Amino acid sequence: MQDVRIPATDVLPVDGSRGDRNSLPIDWKQLGQLSDGNEEFERELLGIFLEESRQRLQQAQQALFSCDYEGLRAAAHQMKGASGNIGLHDFWEMAAKLERRAKQQNLSGVDNILVEMMRSLTYVEIYLQEY
């Protein structure tokens, strides 16, 4: 299994854009409704999501290495809910796939899903650092 921690410089968009609000795969309308249009609050929500999701990804990675299907399912389920709330639909899809794999006790490709989820979080992190 591979380590899901990857440096931010390895995951920048091909076009070189960094942290552009429109480069984030977020449903800004949904997040705007949640924040009542307050961009500062949106950044705060994204920061909380980022911190909690990094912890959940660590839990998922540990669960993967120990073949703890229930631990993997629980971490994926929590990430799915959090990402759905703020409009990160691609992340939600990955978390849902991770949750399904855990329920099926099928770890095939889970390491790749975790890498993609970390990459997605890195985009959020870059945005928060620059704006």
C-alpha distance (Angstrom), angle and dihedral (degrees) to the residues before:
residue distance angle dihedral
M1 . . .
Q2 3.76 . .
D3 3.77 128.5 .
V4 3.82 111.4 -106.2
R5 3.81 95.1 -148.8
I6 3.79 107.2 105.6
P7 3.80 128.2 169.1
A8 3.79 118.0 -106.6
T9 3.81 92.0 -122.5
D10 3.80 89.3 66.4
V11 3.77 94.2 58.1
L12 3.79 106.5 47.2
P13 3.79 115.1 129.6
V14 3.78 114.6 -91.4
D15 3.80 91.4 -114.6
G16 3.81 90.1 60.3
S17 3.79 95.5 -117.7
R18 3.78 113.6 150.7
G19 3.75 124.4 -155.7
D20 3.80 97.3 -25.0
R21 3.79 108.0 165.2
N22 3.80 90.4 -131.5
S23 3.80 92.6 51.0
L24 3.81 90.7 64.9
P25 3.81 113.8 92.9
I26 3.80 91.6 -129.8
D27 3.77 129.3 132.2
W28 3.81 93.0 -124.6
K29 3.80 91.5 -174.4
Q30 3.81 90.4 58.4
L31 3.80 92.5 45.1
G32 3.80 90.0 46.3
Q33 3.78 90.7 54.3
L34 3.80 90.5 49.4
S35 3.82 91.6 49.2
D36 3.80 95.1 38.2
G37 3.81 87.7 -122.0
N38 3.81 94.5 -57.8
E39 3.82 106.1 140.7
E40 3.79 93.0 -167.4
F41 3.80 89.6 55.7
E42 3.82 89.5 47.0
R43 3.81 89.6 56.1
E44 3.80 89.3 48.1
L45 3.81 91.4 51.1
L46 3.80 90.8 47.8
G47 3.81 89.9 49.4
I48 3.79 91.8 52.4
F49 3.79 90.3 46.2
L50 3.80 90.6 49.7
E51 3.80 94.4 49.9
E52 3.79 94.9 45.7
S53 3.80 94.0 43.3
R54 3.80 92.4 51.7
Q55 3.81 88.0 54.3
R56 3.81 91.0 47.7
L57 3.81 90.8 49.0
Q58 3.80 89.2 53.0
Q59 3.81 88.9 50.9
A60 3.79 90.3 48.0
Q61 3.80 91.6 49.8
Q62 3.81 91.2 50.4
A63 3.80 90.2 47.2
L64 3.80 90.1 50.6
F65 3.79 92.8 51.5
S66 3.80 91.7 49.5
C67 3.84 94.9 40.0
D68 3.81 89.4 -120.2
Y69 3.79 99.6 160.8
E70 3.80 94.6 179.5
G71 3.81 92.3 50.2
L72 3.80 90.1 49.3
R73 3.80 91.8 47.4
A74 3.81 92.6 49.3
A75 3.82 93.8 49.3
A76 3.81 91.3 46.9
H77 3.80 92.1 47.8
Q78 3.81 92.1 52.2
M79 3.81 92.0 48.4
K80 3.79 90.5 47.3
G81 3.80 91.9 54.9
A82 3.79 95.1 45.2
S83 3.80 94.5 47.4
G84 3.79 91.9 46.6
N85 3.80 90.9 53.5
I86 3.80 94.3 56.0
G87 3.80 97.7 37.7
L88 3.80 102.6 -106.0
H89 3.79 92.7 143.9
D90 3.82 98.3 170.1
F91 3.81 90.2 51.7
W92 3.81 88.7 47.2
E93 3.82 89.9 54.2
M94 3.81 91.5 51.2
A95 3.81 91.8 48.1
A96 3.81 90.3 48.8
K97 3.81 90.3 51.1
L98 3.80 89.9 48.6
E99 3.79 90.8 49.7
R100 3.83 91.6 49.8
R101 3.79 91.6 50.0
A102 3.79 90.9 50.9
K103 3.82 91.9 49.3
Q104 3.81 89.5 49.7
Q105 3.82 89.9 45.7
N106 3.78 87.5 -126.1
L107 3.80 113.2 139.8
S108 3.79 94.4 176.9
G109 3.81 109.1 131.6
V110 3.81 94.0 -2.1
D111 3.80 91.4 122.7
N112 3.82 89.4 56.9
I113 3.79 91.9 48.9
L114 3.81 89.8 52.5
V115 3.81 90.9 51.1
E116 3.81 90.9 51.3
M117 3.79 91.0 48.0
M118 3.81 90.7 51.9
R119 3.80 89.3 49.0
S120 3.78 90.0 53.0
L121 3.81 90.7 50.9
T122 3.79 89.8 50.6
Y123 3.81 90.2 60.6
V124 3.81 89.4 53.5
E125 3.81 90.1 48.0
I126 3.81 92.4 51.4
Y127 3.79 90.7 49.4
L128 3.81 91.9 50.8
Q129 3.81 92.5 48.6
E130 3.79 93.6 51.6
Y131 3.81 103.2 38.7
